[in-house]
């Protein structure tokens, strides 16, 4: 083989076909700019309201107990005057269905209002941002601080921020546990270093989750982890209110002098001066001028920022605003449309039904268990007897004495004849009773009905159907 034949010619690769070093874009820290305006004020009010309820409710007492307490050990839930038991789980399911449908309704009406003003991720992220601004300064100061080499001042500011973050996260985790275990005894346990293992685990777990999600990850939770961002478009239509940039009015964009009229930037210039304030204030780092994106949480910070800029340059507000796709296309917008009527109708029916069911709820439960050791027993006087265990659940906060009665085919008698049972508040009392009737009058098994009524309140009554077994000859 010749030397020429063994030579391999190297063909240079097209740079466009060269595979990149990584298919994943490195995360760049965002520094949201502080903004003031009507929507920013609404967000601040929402944060104060929701966090105020979260941190203060466990400390409110009612009738000598914690007003809101989900006592898992005792299997009882206290919501102000209501005392709920595991048997009332249907109400929790009902409430979750209402919440889900309300989310669909408000999303179809005005986009991601939940994300902007009520989502825990958004609410707690606002607090962590406030603490960061308190220790490190405004946006420009934070960027400068992160770019600067480590010094005593930088270490002190970073340490102060981390200290505040950790303290706030621990307080949040402790308060979370306070909804499931009475918070005042929890404080005493922490003071004496006697906090139980489960309370310790969940306090630290929720504190870690709060610190990680709201302090470190922030917008990454909304962009990559939250499933709501992925399926929200299924609830949008062209009449849904969304935050959008009016490209017809704003383009072509370009800088112009302060208070200069629209034509001052040149013939055909748009209202957008390309100041990028809308990008700087966005907590997820998107450019709303590129159109609606799934990362947008509808916080409306870009609206507040753009309105301030428009006021400065003398242009009308609303270059970025809440509007609909039909309005941008110069078509009629219909806020009241079939899907909104369907959502509103179902949501109203569920809410009314929930309130009515809650008002008609009887704080008394009854479970009847027939003795399975023997089908029935024939007595010497010609009667047939069945034995039952009545589990009387007193859901109220007062002790009651309950009377038991039984009805059904034939003449039924109870043993004990005076079936009166005292049941304390929140107590389950197993009452054993015997029911007798003539063995062959009527023949065979029949359905009977137990009725338990409070001796001091006839309205506190409940019935339960059971089966009475008897011979058939």
Secondary structure, 3 states (H helix, E strand, C coil): CCCCCCCCCCCCCCHHHCCCCCCCCCCCCCCCCCCCCHHHHHHHHHHHHHHHHHHHHCCCEECCEECEEEECCCCEEEECCEEEEHHHHHHHHHHHHHHHHHHHHHHHHHCCHHHHHCCHHHHHHHHHHHHHHHHHCCHHHHHHHHHCCCCHHHHHHHHHHHHHHHHHHHHHHHHHHHCCCCHHHHHHHHHCCCCCHHHHHHHHHHHHHHHHHHHHHCHHHHHHHCCHHHHHHHHCCCCCCEEEECHHHHCCCCCCCCCCCHHHHCCCCCCCCCCCHHHHCCCCCCCHHHCCCCCCCCCCHHHHHHHHHHHHHCCCCCCEEEECHHHHCCCCCCCCCHHHHHHHHHHHHHHHHHHHHHHCCCCEEEEEEECCCCCCEECCCCEEEEEEEEEEEECCCCCEEEEEEEEECCCCEEECCCCEEEECCCCEEEEEEEEEEECCCCCCCEEEEEEEEECCEEEEEEEEEEEECCCCC
